[in-house]
Amino acid sequence: MKKIEAIIQPFKLDPVKEALKAIGIDGMTITEVRGHGRQKGHKEVYRGQEYNVDLLPKMKLELVVADARLDEVLRALTTAARTGKIGDGKIFVYDVAEAIRIRNDDRGEAAL
């Protein structure tokens, strides 16, 4: 099993959720996060005063999938999240040793 963590633009959340739903991926955790990558934020002017916005709003998706579905999920996720501009985000993939459904003690891929 693999855990996928994706940091994406907030306005891309709905297209990403729909793309994952279309391939049969329902379970995911979504968190509002803030951060920056290479772009280091940007400058804004408010009431004539310029200031730096260095922690930009992002969305973090976490999902665990079977090894056999990893490429399919990554392809759907990247296609839906991509704008082609700086700040599109990142995807991280981790190995998962075990998954357990608390309700009935299902283990492994059956718990997904």
Sequence and secondary structure as in RCSB ss.txt:
>XXXX:A:sequence
MKKIEAIIQPFKLDPVKEALKAIGIDGMTITEVRGHGRQKGHKEVYRGQEYNVDLLPKMKLELVVADARLDEVLR
ALTTAARTGKIGDGKIFVYDVAEAIRIRNDDRGEAAL
>XXXX:A:secstr
 EEEEEEE GGGHHHHHHHHHHTT    EEEEEEE STT  EEEEETTEEEEE SEEEEEEEEEE GGGHHHHHH
HHHHHH  SSTT EEEEEEE    B TTT  BGGGG 
